[in-house]
Amino acid sequence: MKKPSMLSHVVTYAPEEPVHDAAIEDINKEAFGPGRFTRAAYRIREGGPHDRNLSFVALNADHVVGSVRLTPIRIGETDAMLLGPLAVRPAWKKQGIGAALMRASMEAARLAGHKLVILVGDEPYYAPFGFRRIEGHQIHMPAPVEPSRFLACELVPHALKDVEGKVRHACVVGLCC
Ligand SMILES: CC(C)(COP(=O)(O)OP(=O)(O)OC[C@H]1O[C@@H](n2cnc3c(N)ncnc32)[C@H](O)[C@@H]1OP(=O)(O)O)[C@@H](O)C(=O)NCCC(=O)NCCS
């Protein structure tokens, strides 16, 4: 039997491309199951495409082992981004791949001039990347979201101040990428 080489464990990161779509769908299916289609964040993402320049894959050779996506949204009158899904293949978890994908996408969003990123997820995982609970805002997702899992990261100070309204895909309000 062929011995696994050191290279078999090397992971690289790259902006997402259409060729990765099928593998990403598979990873998200594995991570979130059929319930993913009813989630509030999925309902928003149905409204249009994600931004491939700000969405990243983790690759082992040509195989996608992790993925994160950012989608342009509007919250009331404010432009923002929605992060997710973030998922890593089970065999590749706990090696810092999720964190590296988070850093890549957040840094790309910052460099692209975005000010605010929101997501629905576990605060203990996302807090180290600057996400805090969205509290005291009238921000409405298209389906119920547990308040403790509704998080935002301000890429510029006070980006969340006075933000309120319905969260929709940017394409739905005519601001498509
Ligand atoms: C969440 C996920 C993307 C993390 O990927 P990863 O490559 O394993 O992440 P990292 O290696 O950067 O970090 C691993 C650490 O995060 C912790 N972690 C994983 N999921 C977590 C969660 N939901 N809440 C809190 N901590 C979590 C792990 O226990 C591990 O902790 P340790 O370093 O103390 O052992 C991956 O576990 C996954 O695909 N989960 C299923 C999909 C999912 O739930 N995505 C959304 C997360 S809310």
The ligand as a Gaussian input file, in Angstrom:
#p B3LYP/6-31G(d) Opt

LIG

0 1
 C      -17.721000      24.758000      12.778000
 C      -16.677000      24.183000      11.842000
 C      -16.753000      24.882000      10.484000
 C      -15.302000      24.400000      12.453000
 O      -14.317000      23.938000      11.550000
 P      -12.869000      23.497000      12.057000
 O      -11.954000      23.494000      10.895000
 O      -12.966000      22.255000      12.864000
 O      -12.541000      24.732000      13.021000
 P      -11.174000      25.096000      13.734000
 O      -10.177000      23.999000      13.575000
 O      -10.813000      26.449000      13.297000
 O      -11.639000      25.210000      15.248000
 C      -11.935000      24.056000      15.953000
 C      -12.437000      24.436000      17.335000
 O      -13.749000      25.014000      17.231000
 C      -14.615000      24.310000      18.095000
 N      -15.973000      24.328000      17.542000
 C      -16.418000      23.689000      16.463000
 N      -17.741000      23.938000      16.284000
 C      -18.094000      24.758000      17.296000
 C      -19.318000      25.344000      17.665000
 N      -20.423000      25.152000      16.955000
 N      -19.330000      26.130000      18.763000
 C      -18.216000      26.327000      19.485000
 N      -17.019000      25.802000      19.182000
 C      -16.971000      25.007000      18.090000
 C      -14.042000      22.914000      18.143000
 O      -14.496000      22.217000      19.276000
 C      -12.557000      23.196000      18.210000
 O      -12.191000      23.563000      19.500000
 P      -10.701000      23.226000      20.053000
 O       -9.753000      23.947000      19.124000
 O      -10.723000      23.804000      21.436000
 O      -10.573000      21.760000      19.957000
 C      -16.865000      22.645000      11.645000
 O      -16.873000      22.035000      12.931000
 C      -18.121000      22.267000      10.889000
 O      -18.107000      22.144000       9.680000
 N      -19.238000      22.069000      11.641000
 C      -20.480000      21.699000      11.034000
 C      -21.080000      22.875000      10.317000
 C      -21.408000      24.018000      11.274000
 O      -21.969000      23.810000      12.331000
 N      -21.064000      25.251000      10.811000
 C      -21.428000      26.455000      11.505000
 C      -20.803000      26.661000      12.833000
 S      -21.915000      27.539000      13.913000

